[in-house]
């Protein structure tokens, strides 16, 4: 890999993480789950966190 490819991969990773940090709490709130918790889920898990919260069922109280 060269420097240009490494830079592209790093930028792509940052973009996916930022999108996950925004989308995870929104989806979590709609499903009755903790928005703050899933903000950090999006931060630390990135795209995987987005997939996980999307697959979880709605929480019934």
Secondary structure, 3 states (H helix, E strand, C coil): CCHHHHHHHHHHHHHHHHHHHHHHHHHHHHCCCCHHHHHHHHHHHCHHHHHHHHHCCCCCC
